[in-house]
């Protein structure tokens, strides 16, 4: 059973923006890992494999993206998915130019999909930005992913989290 192939007919991609569709992706799967190279691609063929995870094209068309995780099937760590969305490479760095490289996202696009894109999809736009009185959900990272080597994004550490403005985690213990 193929469980993670996301194919959309290229002719339908422009319709996403026209219809206001939110495109939700599991970005961690947009890499040529063994699930792709040994399971999916041999079954769907190279042409259809090249149509998978059209995140970059949809973003260029102005489609709102949202990221998710299929945890516990795959990693629950958003920074891993963000790194793959930006590089389209395995954590070992393959392929060097990225898998289907024209579908890579910028770091800003990937961060937006993982944060305000998710909030918008959940109908919680009030949590997608920091303004006085807003019940923002926040994550404090050790490093700005926009300033990191794209292959190091997943190594940024979470220093703290807030849910609806309330501290829920602080590195070193407690909330």
Order of alpha helices (4+ residues) and beta strands (2+ residues): alpha-beta-alpha-alpha-beta-alpha-alpha-alpha-beta-beta-beta
